[in-house]
Amino acid sequence: MSSLPAGPAVVFDLDGTLVDSEPNYYEAGRRLLAAHGVPGFTWEQHTRFIGIGTRETLEILRREHGLDASLDTLLAEKNRLYLELARSGTEVFPEMRKLVELLHAAGLPMAVASGSSRAAIDAVLGATSLDALLPLRVSAEEVAHGKPEPDVFLEAARRLGVPASTCVVLEDAPPGAEAARRAGMRCVAVPYVPDTATDPAFAHAGLFFPGGQRDVDAQKVYDWITGSPVAPGPPSQQ
């Protein structure tokens, strides 16, 4: 039997954490709803679904708007629209790219665990040149329940071959932070939507950047994950 990897394993959420893909998801959703007779879908309406898997999002929208199309049809259409947008341009957050490179250089095991489809995950990582550094990916479509249930993170730990307790999750949304807590994993929280920074789900984060990506320092996150004595301590909670 092979020995377990030394040090922690790191599990990245994708959308809003590693990459700024939410504008593409919003536009795909807006176009989808417009094609099914629901115009005027706004960014503000979209933000309540950030951190929730695509299937769960479409289940809610289908019910709220009384859409006739099947869930599988809507899912296929949205994935097609999103992939067209994602391949044309997806931005990687600079400090997150730096963090991935630091962790890779140190030989720490990493995975991506996302509510997006596997095709979307692969397309985004390929378009951003992160695919070689993050070959292990888990989609919420591959597990029984999406976030805030812990399934996708637990499956990532299983595929990495490490105990869940040794994993650190990076997340931008309350459902993901809650999923990390339920999985028994430490969490670095970087809120994508500023208004969610006070959400109780983030109270359990070990390292918290309330200002979002503009506050992130890759070296500080790396030091905290690896237990460097110069790493910042856990945030005080109000």
C-alpha contacts under 8 A as a table, 3 or more apart, distances in Angstrom:
res1	aa1	res2	aa2	distance
4	L	161	G	7.03
4	L	162	V	6.47
5	P	8	P	7.90
5	P	108	L	7.55
5	P	109	P	7.28
5	P	162	V	7.46
6	A	108	L	7.59
7	G	108	L	6.78
7	G	166	T	7.74
7	G	226	T	7.01
8	P	108	L	6.80
8	P	109	P	7.50
8	P	166	T	5.16
8	P	167	C	5.59
8	P	168	V	6.91
8	P	225	I	7.23
8	P	226	T	6.95
9	A	108	L	6.03
9	A	109	P	4.90
9	A	110	M	5.76
9	A	160	L	7.93
9	A	162	V	7.43
9	A	166	T	6.27
9	A	167	C	4.67
9	A	168	V	6.24
10	V	108	L	7.41
10	V	109	P	6.37
10	V	110	M	4.77
10	V	111	A	6.50
10	V	167	C	5.58
10	V	168	V	4.85
10	V	169	V	5.95
10	V	170	L	7.68
11	V	110	M	5.68
11	V	111	A	4.83
11	V	112	V	5.57
11	V	113	A	6.51
11	V	153	F	7.37
11	V	156	A	7.31
11	V	167	C	6.88
11	V	168	V	6.07
11	V	169	V	4.74
11	V	170	L	6.38
12	F	17	T	7.31
12	F	18	L	7.06
12	F	110	M	7.61
12	F	111	A	6.21
12	F	112	V	4.73
12	F	113	A	6.08
12	F	114	S	7.99
12	F	169	V	5.84
12	F	170	L	4.98
12	F	171	E	6.87
13	D	16	G	7.81
13	D	17	T	5.81
13	D	18	L	6.77
13	D	112	V	5.81
13	D	113	A	5.28
13	D	114	S	5.33
13	D	169	V	7.43
13	D	170	L	6.01
13	D	171	E	5.50
13	D	172	D	7.65
13	D	176	G	7.79
14	L	17	T	5.43
14	L	18	L	5.00
14	L	19	V	6.19
14	L	112	V	6.45
14	L	113	A	6.94
14	L	114	S	5.69
14	L	121	I	7.59
15	D	18	L	6.29
15	D	19	V	5.53
15	D	20	D	6.29
15	D	21	S	5.41
15	D	22	E	6.47
15	D	51	G	7.92
15	D	114	S	7.37
15	D	116	S	7.98
16	G	19	V	5.48
16	G	20	D	5.03
16	G	21	S	6.20
16	G	22	E	6.30
16	G	172	D	5.98
16	G	192	Y	5.85
17	T	20	D	7.25
17	T	93	F	7.74
17	T	96	M	7.73
17	T	170	L	7.00
17	T	171	E	5.84
17	T	172	D	5.33
17	T	190	V	7.09
17	T	192	Y	7.40
18	L	92	V	6.04
18	L	93	F	6.03
18	L	96	M	5.73
18	L	97	R	7.38
19	V	90	T	6.83
19	V	91	E	5.61
19	V	92	V	4.28
19	V	93	F	5.57
20	D	23	P	7.18
20	D	90	T	6.52
20	D	91	E	5.43
20	D	92	V	6.27
20	D	93	F	6.78
21	S	24	N	5.39
21	S	25	Y	6.40
21	S	86	A	7.37
21	S	90	T	6.00
21	S	91	E	7.17
22	E	25	Y	4.89
22	E	26	Y	5.98
22	E	50	I	7.69
23	P	26	Y	5.07
23	P	27	E	6.18
24	N	27	E	5.12
24	N	28	A	6.08
24	N	82	Y	6.29
24	N	85	L	5.95
24	N	86	A	6.52
25	Y	28	A	5.09
25	Y	29	G	6.10
25	Y	82	Y	6.09
26	Y	29	G	5.12
26	Y	30	R	6.05
26	Y	43	W	6.64
26	Y	46	H	6.13
27	E	30	R	4.98
27	E	31	R	6.11
27	E	82	Y	7.89
28	A	31	R	5.26
28	A	32	L	6.08
28	A	78	K	5.99
28	A	81	L	5.29
28	A	82	Y	5.20
28	A	85	L	7.72
29	G	32	L	5.01
29	G	33	L	6.12
29	G	41	F	7.95
29	G	78	K	6.53
30	R	33	L	5.36
30	R	34	A	6.11
30	R	39	P	7.53
30	R	40	G	7.53
30	R	41	F	5.46
30	R	42	T	7.54
31	R	34	A	5.11
31	R	35	A	6.13
31	R	81	L	7.90
32	L	35	A	5.21
32	L	36	H	6.51
32	L	74	L	7.75
32	L	77	E	7.09
32	L	78	K	6.22
32	L	81	L	7.80
33	L	36	H	5.07
33	L	37	G	6.35
33	L	38	V	4.94
33	L	39	P	6.48
33	L	41	F	7.35
34	A	37	G	5.14
34	A	38	V	4.76
34	A	39	P	4.59
34	A	40	G	7.55
34	A	41	F	7.94
35	A	38	V	7.26
36	H	67	L	7.15
38	V	41	F	7.35
38	V	65	H	7.50
41	F	45	Q	6.64
41	F	46	H	7.58
42	T	45	Q	5.18
42	T	46	H	6.35
43	W	46	H	4.89
43	W	47	T	6.28
44	E	47	T	5.34
44	E	48	R	7.39
45	Q	48	R	6.13
45	Q	49	F	7.96
46	H	49	F	5.73
46	H	50	I	7.15
47	T	50	I	5.28
47	T	193	V	7.40
49	F	52	I	5.39
49	F	57	T	6.21
50	I	173	A	6.59
51	G	115	G	7.31
51	G	147	K	7.34
51	G	172	D	7.46
51	G	173	A	5.04
51	G	174	P	6.96
51	G	175	P	5.71
51	G	176	G	6.09
52	I	56	E	6.61
52	I	57	T	6.43
52	I	115	G	6.37
52	I	146	G	7.22
52	I	147	K	6.19
52	I	148	P	7.77
52	I	175	P	6.78
53	G	56	E	5.37
53	G	57	T	6.15
53	G	114	S	7.65
53	G	115	G	3.97
53	G	116	S	6.00
53	G	140	A	6.75
53	G	146	G	6.09
53	G	147	K	7.04
54	T	57	T	5.03
54	T	58	L	6.18
54	T	75	L	7.45
54	T	115	G	6.33
54	T	116	S	5.95
54	T	117	S	7.52
55	R	58	L	5.22
55	R	59	E	6.17
55	R	71	L	7.75
55	R	75	L	6.58
55	R	141	E	7.99
56	E	59	E	5.04
56	E	60	I	6.45
56	E	146	G	7.78
57	T	60	I	5.35
57	T	61	L	6.31
58	L	61	L	4.96
58	L	62	R	5.76
58	L	71	L	6.95
58	L	74	L	7.17
58	L	75	L	7.08
59	E	62	R	5.26
59	E	63	R	6.26
59	E	71	L	6.65
60	I	63	R	5.23
60	I	64	E	6.05
61	L	64	E	5.06
61	L	65	H	5.92
61	L	67	L	7.97
62	R	65	H	5.50
62	R	66	G	5.62
62	R	67	L	4.96
62	R	68	D	7.83
62	R	71	L	7.46
63	R	66	G	5.18
63	R	67	L	6.87
69	A	73	T	6.24
69	A	74	L	6.52
70	S	73	T	5.16
70	S	74	L	6.32
71	L	74	L	5.13
71	L	75	L	6.02
72	D	75	L	5.01
72	D	76	A	6.15
73	T	76	A	5.24
73	T	77	E	6.20
74	L	77	E	5.11
74	L	78	K	6.07
75	L	78	K	5.25
75	L	79	N	6.07
76	A	79	N	5.20
76	A	80	R	6.18
77	E	80	R	5.17
77	E	81	L	6.27
78	K	81	L	5.07
78	K	82	Y	5.95
79	N	82	Y	5.04
79	N	83	L	5.95
79	N	117	S	7.62
79	N	120	A	7.17
80	R	83	L	5.27
80	R	84	E	6.37
81	L	84	E	5.36
81	L	85	L	6.58
82	Y	85	L	5.16
82	Y	86	A	5.95
82	Y	120	A	7.62
83	L	86	A	4.95
83	L	87	R	5.97
83	L	120	A	6.19
83	L	123	A	6.98
84	E	87	R	5.61
84	E	88	S	6.57
85	L	88	S	5.30
85	L	89	G	6.61
86	A	89	G	5.40
86	A	90	T	5.58
86	A	120	A	7.89
86	A	123	A	7.08
86	A	124	V	6.10
86	A	127	A	7.67
87	R	90	T	7.17
87	R	123	A	6.54
87	R	124	V	6.82
87	R	127	A	5.96
89	G	127	A	7.42
90	T	124	V	6.83
90	T	127	A	7.16
90	T	128	T	6.85
91	E	128	T	7.27
92	V	96	M	7.21
92	V	97	R	6.59
92	V	128	T	6.71
93	F	96	M	5.32
93	F	97	R	6.39
93	F	213	Q	7.37
94	P	97	R	5.22
94	P	98	K	6.32
95	E	98	K	4.96
95	E	99	L	6.09
95	E	213	Q	7.91
95	E	216	V	6.58
95	E	217	D	6.24
95	E	218	A	5.16
96	M	99	L	4.90
96	M	100	V	6.18
96	M	218	A	6.53
97	R	100	V	5.18
97	R	101	E	6.28
97	R	130	L	7.98
98	K	101	E	5.12
98	K	102	L	6.21
98	K	218	A	6.15
99	L	102	L	5.03
99	L	103	L	6.15
99	L	218	A	4.90
99	L	219	Q	7.04
99	L	221	V	7.53
99	L	222	Y	6.60
100	V	103	L	5.20
100	V	104	H	5.99
100	V	133	L	7.43
101	E	104	H	5.05
101	E	105	A	6.04
101	E	133	L	7.65
102	L	105	A	5.19
102	L	106	A	6.31
102	L	222	Y	7.29
103	L	106	A	5.09
103	L	107	G	6.31
103	L	108	L	5.55
103	L	109	P	7.96
103	L	110	M	7.95
103	L	222	Y	7.20
104	H	107	G	5.05
104	H	108	L	6.03
104	H	109	P	7.64
104	H	110	M	7.89
104	H	133	L	6.76
105	A	108	L	7.84
109	P	160	L	7.03
110	M	134	L	6.50
110	M	136	L	7.20
110	M	160	L	7.70
111	A	134	L	6.00
111	A	135	P	7.22
111	A	136	L	4.93
111	A	137	R	5.57
111	A	138	V	7.66
111	A	156	A	6.49
111	A	160	L	7.56
112	V	134	L	6.89
112	V	136	L	6.45
112	V	137	R	4.65
112	V	138	V	6.16
112	V	156	A	7.60
113	A	137	R	5.89
113	A	138	V	4.72
113	A	139	S	5.98
113	A	140	A	7.50
113	A	152	V	5.99
113	A	153	F	6.22
113	A	156	A	6.56
114	S	117	S	7.82
114	S	121	I	7.56
114	S	137	R	7.95
114	S	138	V	6.39
114	S	139	S	5.16
114	S	140	A	6.06
114	S	152	V	7.31
115	G	139	S	5.78
115	G	140	A	4.73
115	G	141	E	7.35
115	G	146	G	6.53
115	G	147	K	7.31
116	S	120	A	6.11
116	S	121	I	6.34
116	S	139	S	5.99
116	S	140	A	6.69
116	S	141	E	7.69
117	S	120	A	5.15
117	S	121	I	6.28
117	S	139	S	5.65
117	S	140	A	7.13
117	S	141	E	6.25
118	R	121	I	5.06
118	R	122	D	6.12
118	R	137	R	7.77
118	R	138	V	7.22
118	R	139	S	5.35
118	R	141	E	7.57
119	A	122	D	5.23
119	A	123	A	6.06
120	A	123	A	5.06
120	A	124	V	6.11
121	I	124	V	5.37
121	I	125	L	6.19
121	I	137	R	7.63
121	I	139	S	7.66
122	D	125	L	5.32
122	D	126	G	5.95
122	D	131	D	7.33
123	A	126	G	5.14
123	A	127	A	6.05
124	V	127	A	5.09
124	V	128	T	6.18
125	L	128	T	5.21
125	L	129	S	6.03
125	L	130	L	4.97
125	L	131	D	4.73
125	L	134	L	7.95
126	G	129	S	5.26
126	G	130	L	6.36
126	G	131	D	5.17
127	A	130	L	7.88
128	T	131	D	7.59
129	S	132	A	7.08
130	L	133	L	5.41
130	L	134	L	6.18
131	D	134	L	5.21
131	D	135	P	5.82
132	A	135	P	5.86
134	L	137	R	7.31
136	L	156	A	7.99
136	L	159	R	7.90
136	L	160	L	7.90
137	R	156	A	7.38
138	V	142	E	6.91
138	V	152	V	6.51
138	V	155	E	7.25
138	V	156	A	6.20
139	S	142	E	5.46
139	S	143	V	7.43
139	S	152	V	6.92
140	A	143	V	5.44
140	A	144	A	7.69
140	A	145	H	6.90
140	A	146	G	5.25
140	A	147	K	7.87
140	A	151	D	7.88
140	A	152	V	5.72
141	E	144	A	7.61
141	E	146	G	7.77
142	E	152	V	7.94
143	V	146	G	7.26
143	V	151	D	6.17
143	V	152	V	6.24
143	V	155	E	7.64
144	A	151	D	6.91
145	H	149	E	6.07
145	H	150	P	7.85
145	H	151	D	6.06
145	H	152	V	7.67
146	G	149	E	5.72
146	G	150	P	7.47
146	G	151	D	6.72
146	G	152	V	6.71
147	K	150	P	6.29
147	K	151	D	7.53
147	K	152	V	7.42
147	K	175	P	5.56
147	K	176	G	5.76
147	K	178	E	7.78
147	K	179	A	5.60
148	P	175	P	4.38
148	P	176	G	5.72
148	P	177	A	7.65
148	P	178	E	5.52
148	P	179	A	4.38
149	E	152	V	7.84
149	E	178	E	7.67
149	E	179	A	5.10
149	E	182	R	7.04
150	P	153	F	5.58
150	P	154	L	6.11
150	P	179	A	4.42
150	P	180	A	6.30
150	P	181	R	7.93
150	P	182	R	5.64
150	P	183	A	5.02
151	D	154	L	5.16
151	D	155	E	6.06
151	D	179	A	7.93
151	D	183	A	7.73
152	V	155	E	5.18
152	V	156	A	6.27
153	F	156	A	4.99
153	F	157	A	6.35
153	F	179	A	7.49
153	F	180	A	6.92
153	F	183	A	6.72
154	L	157	A	5.11
154	L	158	R	6.21
154	L	164	A	6.41
154	L	183	A	6.24
155	E	158	R	4.93
155	E	159	R	6.18
156	A	159	R	5.20
156	A	160	L	6.12
157	A	160	L	5.00
157	A	161	G	6.05
157	A	162	V	5.44
157	A	163	P	6.34
157	A	164	A	5.61
157	A	167	C	7.19
158	R	161	G	5.03
158	R	162	V	6.33
158	R	163	P	7.46
158	R	164	A	7.93
159	R	162	V	7.90
162	V	166	T	6.90
162	V	167	C	7.74
163	P	166	T	5.64
163	P	167	C	7.27
164	A	167	C	5.42
164	A	183	A	6.69
164	A	184	G	6.35
164	A	185	M	6.03
165	S	184	G	5.66
165	S	185	M	5.30
165	S	186	R	7.63
166	T	185	M	6.95
167	C	185	M	5.41
167	C	186	R	6.50
168	V	185	M	5.70
168	V	186	R	4.70
168	V	187	C	5.50
168	V	188	V	7.26
168	V	225	I	7.08
169	V	180	A	6.42
169	V	185	M	6.65
169	V	186	R	6.14
169	V	187	C	4.70
169	V	188	V	6.13
170	L	187	C	5.84
170	L	188	V	4.78
170	L	189	A	6.03
170	L	190	V	7.53
171	E	176	G	5.85
171	E	177	A	6.01
171	E	187	C	7.16
171	E	188	V	6.34
171	E	189	A	5.09
171	E	190	V	6.11
171	E	191	P	7.53
172	D	176	G	7.17
172	D	177	A	7.56
172	D	189	A	5.71
172	D	190	V	4.66
172	D	191	P	4.33
172	D	192	Y	5.24
172	D	212	G	7.96
173	A	176	G	5.43
173	A	177	A	6.36
173	A	189	A	7.78
173	A	190	V	7.72
173	A	191	P	5.83
173	A	192	Y	6.67
173	A	193	V	7.75
173	A	196	T	7.57
174	P	177	A	5.03
174	P	178	E	6.08
174	P	196	T	7.28
174	P	199	D	6.69
174	P	200	P	7.93
174	P	201	A	5.23
174	P	202	F	6.31
175	P	178	E	5.11
175	P	179	A	6.12
175	P	201	A	7.33
176	G	179	A	4.91
176	G	180	A	6.23
177	A	180	A	5.11
177	A	181	R	6.38
177	A	187	C	6.72
177	A	189	A	6.95
177	A	201	A	5.95
177	A	202	F	6.14
177	A	204	H	7.82
177	A	205	A	7.17
178	E	181	R	5.05
178	E	182	R	6.25
178	E	201	A	5.41
178	E	202	F	7.61
179	A	182	R	5.10
179	A	183	A	6.13
180	A	183	A	5.01
180	A	184	G	6.35
180	A	185	M	5.29
180	A	186	R	6.89
180	A	187	C	6.44
181	R	184	G	5.17
181	R	185	M	5.87
181	R	186	R	7.17
181	R	187	C	7.59
181	R	204	H	7.05
182	R	185	M	7.65
186	R	205	A	6.88
186	R	206	G	6.25
187	C	204	H	7.62
187	C	205	A	4.87
187	C	206	G	5.60
187	C	207	L	6.72
188	V	205	A	5.80
188	V	206	G	6.08
188	V	207	L	4.77
188	V	208	F	5.88
188	V	221	V	7.90
189	A	202	F	6.69
189	A	205	A	5.97
189	A	206	G	7.95
189	A	207	L	6.34
189	A	208	F	4.87
189	A	209	F	6.23
189	A	210	P	7.91
190	V	208	F	6.33
190	V	209	F	5.14
190	V	210	P	6.50
190	V	211	G	7.52
190	V	212	G	4.78
190	V	213	Q	6.34
190	V	216	V	7.70
191	P	194	P	6.27
191	P	196	T	6.55
191	P	197	A	5.81
191	P	209	F	7.21
191	P	210	P	6.33
191	P	211	G	7.19
191	P	212	G	4.92
191	P	213	Q	7.69
192	Y	196	T	7.92
192	Y	212	G	5.81
192	Y	213	Q	7.38
193	V	196	T	5.65
193	V	197	A	7.39
193	V	212	G	7.87
194	P	197	A	5.65
194	P	210	P	7.64
194	P	211	G	6.95
194	P	212	G	7.12
195	D	198	T	7.04
196	T	199	D	5.17
197	A	202	F	7.19
197	A	210	P	5.50
197	A	211	G	7.79
198	T	202	F	7.23
199	D	202	F	5.89
199	D	203	A	7.49
200	P	203	A	5.25
200	P	204	H	7.95
201	A	204	H	6.47
201	A	205	A	8.00
202	F	205	A	5.34
202	F	208	F	7.64
203	A	237	Q	6.38
205	A	208	F	6.04
205	A	234	P	7.87
206	G	234	P	5.00
206	G	235	P	6.90
207	L	221	V	7.93
207	L	224	W	7.85
207	L	233	G	7.40
207	L	234	P	5.20
207	L	235	P	6.17
208	F	234	P	7.45
208	F	235	P	6.24
209	F	212	G	5.56
209	F	213	Q	7.62
209	F	215	D	6.02
209	F	216	V	6.51
210	P	215	D	7.70
211	G	214	R	6.37
211	G	215	D	5.58
212	G	215	D	5.78
212	G	216	V	6.95
213	Q	216	V	5.18
216	V	221	V	7.73
217	D	220	K	5.39
217	D	221	V	6.39
218	A	221	V	5.15
218	A	222	Y	6.07
219	Q	222	Y	5.00
219	Q	223	D	6.05
220	K	223	D	5.08
220	K	224	W	6.14
220	K	231	A	5.83
220	K	232	P	6.94
221	V	224	W	5.12
221	V	225	I	6.11
221	V	231	A	7.60
222	Y	225	I	5.16
222	Y	226	T	6.11
223	D	226	T	5.26
223	D	227	G	5.85
223	D	228	S	4.74
223	D	229	P	7.74
223	D	230	V	6.99
223	D	231	A	5.03
224	W	227	G	5.13
224	W	228	S	6.06
224	W	231	A	4.77
224	W	232	P	6.64
224	W	233	G	7.86
225	I	228	S	7.83
227	G	231	A	7.00
228	S	231	A	5.44
